[in-house]
Amino acid sequence: MELEGDLWFALLQIFRMGGHTRQILIGTSDFGRMIGISQQTASRRLLELAERGFVTRELTPDGQLVMITEKGIGAIREVYDTLRMGLEGVDNVKFLNGNVFSGFGEGAYYVTKNGYREQFSEKLGFAPFPGTLNLRLRSAADIRARAELEALPGITIKGFTNSERTYGDVKCFLAKVNDAVDGAVLMIHRTHYGKEVLEIIAPDNLRKRLGLRDGDMVQLKVYLSRDHVQ
């Protein structure tokens, strides 16, 4: 239920005036002054909000009687929920941004090993797709956030030994990818990548699920403990 910025601020002003609880009388001159636009533009904004079903609008000799509809409340609630999730427990999450790139297949190699795979299912709550999404972090702040993750306990996937070799521990953090898909960040102790790279696992192929290609930016919300997963 996307709403362009200009219309969103007009809807927010109606909300502030109590338009979510009752019809309110709005004069376009006063409304324009409230949100810093001309009378003509204010009139167009109210008309467009009404035409798109976000408000009801009734013309009277004294102005317009306007009230926010259920659709309008839904648009406000979507923004509220996004802000609430971002602000509540902010000390218990890390936000990182990276660009997709094609890697060496190193993460996929680890994910498919039975000694790890069983633990992923048990400790993360999902069986990962046999591959990882590789992200190259975008800024020094993102790299610092990754270093802070390195210093935290996370969820440990214990190493093991088989007939081939010995495999080290892998540390994980549950994460939300592009605010849409649940997954986990892998912190592999033995890796050829530098500190500017993160590998992400999820139950699905993230490239296909999110329509990602090399170079696309991905946003991560990384949970520092299970208690704050949303």
C-alpha positions as CSV (number, residue, x, y, z in Angstrom):
1,M,0.0,0.0,0.0
2,E,2.7,2.5,-1.1
3,L,2.0,6.2,-0.7
4,E,4.3,8.8,-2.3
5,G,6.1,11.1,0.2
6,D,4.1,14.3,-0.6
7,L,0.7,12.5,-0.2
8,W,2.0,10.7,2.9
9,F,2.8,14.0,4.7
10,A,-0.7,15.3,3.8
11,L,-2.3,12.2,5.2
12,L,-0.1,12.5,8.3
13,Q,-1.3,16.0,8.9
14,I,-4.9,14.9,8.7
15,F,-4.1,12.2,11.2
16,R,-2.6,14.8,13.5
17,M,-5.8,16.8,13.3
18,G,-7.8,13.8,14.5
19,G,-9.0,12.8,11.0
20,H,-8.7,9.1,11.9
21,T,-11.4,9.4,14.6
22,R,-14.0,11.8,12.9
23,Q,-14.7,14.1,10.0
24,I,-12.6,17.3,10.3
25,L,-13.3,20.5,8.5
26,I,-10.3,21.6,6.4
27,G,-9.8,24.8,4.6
28,T,-7.2,24.4,1.8
29,S,-5.5,27.7,2.6
30,D,-4.9,26.7,6.2
31,F,-4.1,23.1,5.3
32,G,-1.5,24.4,2.8
33,R,0.2,26.6,5.4
34,M,0.3,23.6,7.9
35,I,2.4,21.5,5.5
36,G,4.2,24.3,3.6
37,I,2.5,24.2,0.2
38,S,0.2,26.5,-1.7
39,Q,-3.6,26.4,-1.5
40,Q,-3.8,25.0,-5.0
41,T,-1.4,22.2,-4.2
42,A,-3.1,21.4,-0.9
43,S,-6.4,21.1,-2.8
44,R,-4.8,18.7,-5.3
45,R,-3.4,16.6,-2.5
46,L,-6.7,16.2,-0.8
47,L,-8.4,15.4,-4.1
48,E,-5.8,12.7,-4.9
49,L,-6.0,11.2,-1.4
50,A,-9.8,10.9,-1.9
51,E,-9.5,9.5,-5.4
52,R,-7.1,6.8,-4.2
53,G,-9.3,5.9,-1.3
54,F,-7.1,7.1,1.6
55,V,-9.7,9.6,2.8
56,T,-13.3,10.5,2.3
57,R,-14.0,14.1,1.2
58,E,-17.2,16.1,1.4
59,L,-17.4,19.7,0.1
60,T,-19.3,22.2,2.2
61,P,-19.6,26.0,2.0
62,D,-17.1,26.3,4.8
63,G,-14.5,23.9,3.5
64,Q,-13.9,20.2,3.1
65,L,-15.0,17.5,5.6
66,V,-12.3,14.9,5.5
67,M,-11.9,11.6,7.3
68,I,-9.2,8.9,7.0
69,T,-10.5,5.6,5.6
70,E,-9.5,2.1,6.7
71,K,-7.1,2.1,3.7
72,G,-5.6,5.3,5.0
73,I,-5.3,3.9,8.5
74,G,-3.6,0.8,7.0
75,A,-1.0,3.0,5.2
76,I,-0.2,4.9,8.5
77,R,0.0,1.6,10.4
78,E,2.5,0.2,7.9
79,V,4.8,3.1,8.5
80,Y,4.2,2.9,12.3
81,D,5.1,-0.8,12.4
82,T,8.3,-0.3,10.4
83,L,9.4,2.5,12.7
84,R,8.5,0.6,15.8
85,M,10.4,-2.5,14.7
86,G,13.4,-0.3,13.8
87,L,13.4,1.6,17.1
88,E,12.3,-0.9,19.7
89,G,15.3,-2.9,20.9
90,V,17.6,-1.0,18.7
91,D,20.5,-1.8,21.0
92,N,20.0,-5.5,20.3
93,V,20.3,-5.4,16.5
94,K,22.9,-4.4,13.9
95,F,22.1,-2.9,10.6
96,L,24.5,-3.7,7.7
97,N,24.4,-3.0,4.0
98,G,26.3,-4.8,1.3
99,N,26.4,-5.5,-2.4
100,V,25.8,-8.9,-3.9
101,F,28.7,-10.6,-5.6
102,S,29.5,-14.1,-6.9
103,G,31.9,-15.9,-4.6
104,F,34.0,-19.0,-4.7
105,G,31.2,-21.3,-3.5
106,E,33.0,-21.7,-0.2
107,G,29.8,-21.1,1.9
108,A,27.9,-23.6,-0.1
109,Y,30.6,-26.2,0.6
110,Y,30.1,-25.7,4.3
111,V,26.3,-25.6,4.2
112,T,26.1,-29.0,2.5
113,K,28.2,-30.8,5.1
114,N,26.0,-33.1,7.2
115,G,27.9,-32.2,10.4
116,Y,26.9,-28.6,10.0
117,R,23.5,-29.0,8.3
118,E,21.9,-30.9,11.1
119,Q,23.0,-28.2,13.6
120,F,21.7,-25.4,11.3
121,S,18.3,-27.1,11.4
122,E,18.4,-27.6,15.1
123,K,19.9,-24.3,16.2
124,L,18.6,-21.8,13.6
125,G,15.2,-23.4,13.0
126,F,15.5,-24.0,9.3
127,A,17.4,-26.2,6.8
128,P,19.4,-23.8,4.6
129,F,19.3,-23.7,0.9
130,P,22.6,-25.3,-0.3
131,G,24.3,-22.1,-1.1
132,T,25.0,-18.7,0.4
133,L,24.4,-15.1,-0.6
134,N,27.7,-13.2,-0.7
135,L,27.7,-9.6,0.3
136,R,30.6,-7.1,0.1
137,L,30.0,-4.5,2.8
138,R,29.5,-1.0,1.5
139,S,31.2,1.3,4.1
140,A,33.6,1.5,6.9
141,A,30.7,1.7,9.3
142,D,29.4,-1.7,7.9
143,I,32.8,-3.3,8.4
144,R,32.9,-2.0,12.0
145,A,29.5,-3.5,12.6
146,R,30.8,-6.8,11.3
147,A,33.8,-6.6,13.6
148,E,31.4,-6.0,16.5
149,L,29.5,-9.2,15.6
150,E,32.8,-11.1,15.6
151,A,33.3,-10.1,19.3
152,L,29.8,-11.4,20.3
153,P,28.9,-15.0,21.2
154,G,26.2,-15.6,18.6
155,I,24.9,-19.1,17.8
156,T,27.7,-21.6,17.6
157,I,27.6,-24.4,15.1
158,K,30.2,-26.8,16.4
159,G,33.1,-28.0,14.2
160,F,33.6,-31.7,13.6
161,T,36.0,-34.2,12.0
162,N,35.2,-36.7,9.2
163,S,37.2,-38.8,6.9
164,E,38.2,-35.8,4.8
165,R,39.4,-33.3,7.3
166,T,38.6,-31.3,10.5
167,Y,36.0,-28.5,10.2
168,G,36.1,-25.5,12.6
169,D,33.3,-23.8,14.4
170,V,30.9,-21.5,12.6
171,K,29.2,-18.6,14.4
172,C,25.8,-17.5,13.3
173,F,23.4,-14.6,13.9
174,L,19.7,-14.7,12.9
175,A,18.9,-11.9,10.4
176,K,16.2,-10.4,8.3
177,V,17.2,-9.9,4.6
178,N,15.7,-6.8,2.9
179,D,13.2,-6.7,5.7
180,A,11.4,-9.6,3.9
181,V,13.2,-12.9,4.4
182,D,14.4,-14.7,7.5
183,G,17.9,-16.1,7.4
184,A,21.2,-16.0,9.2
185,V,24.7,-14.5,8.9
186,L,27.6,-16.9,8.9
187,M,30.9,-15.9,10.5
188,I,33.2,-18.6,9.2
189,H,36.5,-18.8,11.1
190,R,38.4,-20.4,8.2
191,T,37.6,-18.4,5.1
192,H,39.4,-16.9,2.1
193,Y,37.3,-13.8,2.3
194,G,38.3,-10.6,4.0
195,K,36.5,-8.7,6.8
196,E,34.5,-6.8,4.2
197,V,32.5,-9.9,3.2
198,L,29.5,-11.5,4.8
199,E,27.8,-14.8,3.8
200,I,24.0,-15.2,4.3
201,I,22.0,-18.4,4.4
202,A,18.2,-18.8,4.3
203,P,15.7,-21.6,3.7
204,D,15.3,-20.4,0.1
205,N,17.6,-19.3,-2.7
206,L,17.9,-15.6,-1.8
207,R,18.9,-14.5,-5.3
208,K,15.7,-16.0,-6.8
209,R,13.4,-15.1,-3.9
210,L,14.4,-11.5,-3.9
211,G,15.4,-11.2,-7.6
212,L,19.0,-10.2,-6.8
213,R,21.9,-9.9,-9.2
214,D,25.5,-9.0,-8.7
215,G,25.9,-5.4,-7.6
216,D,22.5,-5.1,-6.1
217,M,22.4,-3.7,-2.6
218,V,21.0,-5.8,0.3
219,Q,20.0,-4.6,3.7
220,L,20.5,-6.8,6.7
221,K,19.0,-6.5,10.2
222,V,21.1,-8.8,12.4
223,Y,19.7,-9.9,15.7
224,L,22.2,-10.1,18.5
225,S,20.1,-12.5,20.5
226,R,17.1,-14.8,19.9
227,D,15.0,-12.8,22.4
228,H,14.8,-9.8,20.0
229,V,14.0,-11.6,16.8
230,Q,10.9,-9.9,15.2
